[in-house]
């Protein structure tokens, strides 16, 4: 891709924009920001993070992979796909910030959503004869992105009658989030990781790859039930979802064990090991927390505590997916790594871990009625650290000649 560097910088810039809105939200909680609605900022922040940062970066690296492995592919349609995704992303950024859900934000949401449909179609058509191990992950990720749209349509339908269909509205929200986080984002990143390993002459065996893939696919497809355990259900369903949680956890452990066994990981420099270790910890933590949520007492504790819900979402999106994409950009994209860039990455990791720690402590303290009045200031501090580290990373990012 001739303009690969431009798109990398744009994706990082979008990550910086995500962090700015995050700082605005945390500032509004700690002090006051009367010109903006917290709910509108939250909707703008989440939508732009999903499409302007994560989806855009996944599209970029998948397009780069296809351009390198299938010379006859028509890259122009992928370029247009990424352009439309940016139009939808920036449209959602400003329209949600202005008025939340209304006709204009829905228009831009539809642009981004149908761009995802196009991505799934392009991928199926252009890789129909590609039997490489990474392709089943990329295709599954694209499928889950499309499947998550059921939740979007549910939100659109129930939003106007939220009071009457409160449970279905919330269930639709979790449907969308689950298949984005645990489906599209996770499976796409595993596929991109296998692509990176292949460039270092490391290939996962077909049997091992399919075993892990089927375990995680079953866990993801039926694992939506783990996101709606707050709904009253019979013991049979709890038992079934408990089995699904175990299946998912076994798949995660097998994949992480395979990574640790290969020499390539041991030969990574400190920065590479740090980033991948943080990602692995987040991946394992996500699976463990989902398994624990099946226990009724813990499930009530998790799902009724807003700080723990936000901590879980950030565990996956920030500590897992975003750190992986930063690793993918910095460590394997022909980037000049200097002292300032290393400090920026260390600051980013510190800010993300601090954010998780404060959110987790806030949730635990609230259960025991222990006041944590300074939490909002610590969260603001963590957001500022992340914002500064991302803008420094963006400014110092340079490609080798």
N, C-alpha and C positions, 0 to 999 in steps of 0.2 A: 504494500500500500504506500503510494507516494506521499500521501498526506497523513500518515500514521502519527507523526509527532504532533501535528496540529490537534488531532482528535484526543490524544493522550492529555495534552495541556488543557483542552476544553473540559474533559471529564474531571480532571483535578480541580479546575476552576469551579465546576459545578459542585464538587465536594466542599469547596470553600464557601460557596453560597449556602449550602445546607447548614454548615457550621454557623454562619452569620444569623440565620433564622433561629437556630438552636440557642444562640447567645441571647437573642431578643426575647425568646420565651422564658429563659432562665432569669433574665433581668426583670421581666414583668412580674415573675413570681417573687423575686427578692425585694424589688422596689415598686416601680409602677411604670407602665408604658401606656398612657391613656389613649393614644392614637390608634392602637391595634387591639383586636380581639384575640384573646389567648386561644380560643378554639379555632379561629381562622388561621392563626400562625401555625398551630399544630397540623392542620390539614395541608397547608402550603408546604410545611417542612417535610411531612411524611411523603407526600406525592412527589415532590421534587427529588427527595432522597432515592425513592424507588426508581424513577424514570430518568431523571437528569444525571444521576450518579451511577447507581448500580446497573440498571438495565443498559444504559448507554455504554458503560465500560465492557459489559459482557458482549453486547453487539459488536463492539470494536474488535475485541480479541478473537471472537469467532469469525468475523469477516477476515481478519488478518490470517487466521489459520486456513480458511478456505482459499484465500488468494495464493497461499504458499503451496497448497497441496492439490489444487485443481486449477491449472493455468487457464483453462478455457471458460472458467466461470465468469458470468457477467457481474462485475463488481458495482456497476453503476446503480443497479436496483438496491444494493445494500447501502450505498452512499445515500440514496434518496430516503431509504428507510431510516437511517440514522438522523438525517436532516429533519424528517417529519417527527421523529421522536423528540428532538430538541425543541421543535415548535410547540408540540404538546406539553413538554416539560416546563418551558418558560411561561407558556400560557397559563398552566396550572399554578405555577409559582406566584404570579401576580394576581390572577383572578381569585384564587382561594384566599390569598392574603387580604384582598379587597372585600370579598363578600361571602366567603365560604362556598357552600353548595348553591349555585344558581345557574341559570342557563349557560353563561359564558364558560364557567369552570367545567360544566358538564360537556360542553363542546370540545374543549381542550383535552379533557379526560378521555373522550371518545377517540380523538386523534391518536393519543398515546396507546390506548387499548387496541385499536385496530392495527397500529404499527406492530404490536406484539403478535397479532394474528398473521400479519404478512411475514414476519420473521419465522414463525413456525412453518408456514407454507413454503417459503424459500428454502429453508433448511431441509425439509422433506424432499423437495424436488431436486435440489442440487447434490444431495448426498445419498440418493436412493440405492446406489451401488457401493457405498462406502461401508465396509465391514470393520473398520478400525475400532478398538476397544472404547475410545473416547466418544465415539459418535452416539452410542446408546444413551450416554449421560447427557449430551447436548440436546438430543432429540427429546428425551424425557423432560428435561428442563423446559424446553419450548412448549411441550404439551401441557405441563403443569401451569405455565404462565397463561396459556389459553383457557385451561380449565378453571383457573381462579376467577375468570370473568363472570362465572355464574354468581359469585358473591357480589360482584359489582352490580349486576342486573338486579339482584335481590335488594341491595342498598338503594338503588334508584327507585325501586317499586315501593319499598317500605318506608323510605325517608319521609314521604309526605303524610304517612299515617304511623309515625314512630310510636306515639303513645298507645295505639291500639295493638301494634305488632312489635312491641319492644324486644321480646325474646328473639323473634325472627330477624329483626334488624341487627341485633348483637351477633346472632349466629352467622348472618351474612358477612358481617365484618370479619369474624374469625375465619370464615371460609376463605375469603380473599387473602387475608394475611398468612394463613397456614400454607396455602399452595404457592404463594409467592416466596415466603421465607424458606420453608422446608422442601419446596419443590423446585421452582424456577431458579432461585439464587443458589441453593445448595448443589443441585445436580449440575448446573452449568459450571460452577466453580470446580467441582470434582473433574468434569470433563476437561476444563482448561488446565488443571493440575496435571492430568495424565498426558496432555499435549506437551507440557513443559518437560516432563520426565522423558518422553519419547525423544526429544531433541538431545537429551543426554544419554541416549542409547539404553534407556531403561523402559522395559515393557512389562506390563502386568499380564499374567497368563490369562487365557480366555476363561478357564474354569473359575479362577479366583475372582476375576472381574465380574462375571455373571452372577456368582454367588453373592458378592457384596451388593451388586446392583439390584438383584431381586429382593434381598432382605430390606434394603433402604426404600425400594419402590413400594413394596407392600406396606412398610412402615409409614411412608408418606401418604399413600392413597387412603388407607384406612385410619391413619393417624389423625385425621381431622377430628375424630371423636375425642382425642385427647385435649382438643381445644375447647370442647363444649361440655366438659364434665361438670360445669356449674348448672347444667340442666338436670333435673331429677330423672334418673334412669334406673332400670332394674339391675340386680346383681349380675345377671347374665351378661349384660352389656359392659358392665365394669370389668368383669372377668375377661371378656373378649378384647377390650381395649388395653387391658393389662398385658395380654399376650402380644398385642401389636407393639406395645412399648418395649417389651423384651426383644422382639424381633428387630426393631429399629436399633436398640442399644447394642445387640450382638453385631449387626452390620457395621455400626460406627467403630466398635472395638476392633473388629477384624481389619477394617481399612486402616486404622491408626497403627495397628501392629505390623501390617505389611509395610507401611511407610518407614517405621522405625528399623525394620530389618534391612532395608536397602542401604548400601554404602553411601549413596549420593547424599542422603540427609546428614550423615555424619561428617561429610566433607564440606558442608555449607559453612560459610563464614558466620561470625557471631550475629550479624544483623539478620541474615537469612534464617538461622536457627531460632532467633528470638521471635521473628514474625510468624514463622510456621508453628512454633510451639504455642504461641498465643492463640492462633487459629485452631490448632488441635485441641487445646484446652476448652475453647468456646464450643467446638463441635461436640466434644464429649460431655461438657456441662449441659448443653441443650438436651441431649438424649437422656441424661440422668434425671434432669428436672422434669422432663415429660413423663418418665417412668414413675417418679415419686408422686406426681400429681394424681395418679390413679388411686392412691390411698385416700379415702374420703376425707379424713381430718385435714390432711395436708392440702388436698384439692380445694377445700373451702378456704383455707388460709391463703393459697396462691391466688385464686381467681377473684377474691374479694379485696385484694390489696393492690391499689393502683401503682404503688411504687415498685412492687415485685413484678407486676405485669410489664411496666416500662423497662425494668432492669432486664427481664427476659428478652424483650424485643431488641434492646440495645446489645445484649449478649450475642444475639444472632447477627444483627445487621452491622453493628460497629466492630465488636471484638472478633467476630468471625468473618463475615463476608467482606467488609470494608478493609480490614487488615490484610486479608488474602489478596484483594485487588491492588492494594498498595505494594505488597510483595511482588505481585505479577508485574506491575509497572516498573518498580525500581530495580528489582533483582534480575529480571530476565528480559528487559527491553532495551538493552544497549545504552544504559544510563550511566553518566559519569557520577561516581559516588565519592563525594568529598566530605570533609568534617562537618560542614553546616548541614548537609543533607542527612547525615547520620544523627546529628543532634535533633533535627526536625522529626525524624522517625521515632526516636526515643521519647521525645516530648509527646508525640501523638499517642504512643502506647501508654505512657504514663497518664495522660488525660482520660483515655478510654477506660483504663483499669480503675482510676479514681472515681470516675462516673459510676461504674458498676458497683464499687464498694459502697459509695454513699447511698445509692438507691437501695441496695440490699440491706444496709444497716437501718435506713429509714423504715423499710417495710417490717423488719424484725422488731425494731424498737416500738413501733406502733402497736404491735400485738400485745406487748407487755406494758403498754401505756407509759413508756419512757420518752420524755420529750427530747427532741433532736432539733432544736430551734435554729441551729446554725446550718442545717442541711442545705437549705436553699442557697446560702452563700457559697458553700463548698461546691454545689452543683454548678453555680455560675462560674466559679473559678475553674472547674474542670472543663466547662464549655469554652472559656477563654483560652485555656491552654491548647485545646484541640484546634480552635480557630487559628491561633497564632502559628501552631506547628504546620497546619495545612497550607497557609499562605506562604510560609517560609519554604516549605517543600515545593510549592508551585513556582516560586520565584527562582529557586536554585536548581530546578530540574533542567538538565542539559543532556542532549544526546551526544554520544561519541561520534566522531567523524568517520 
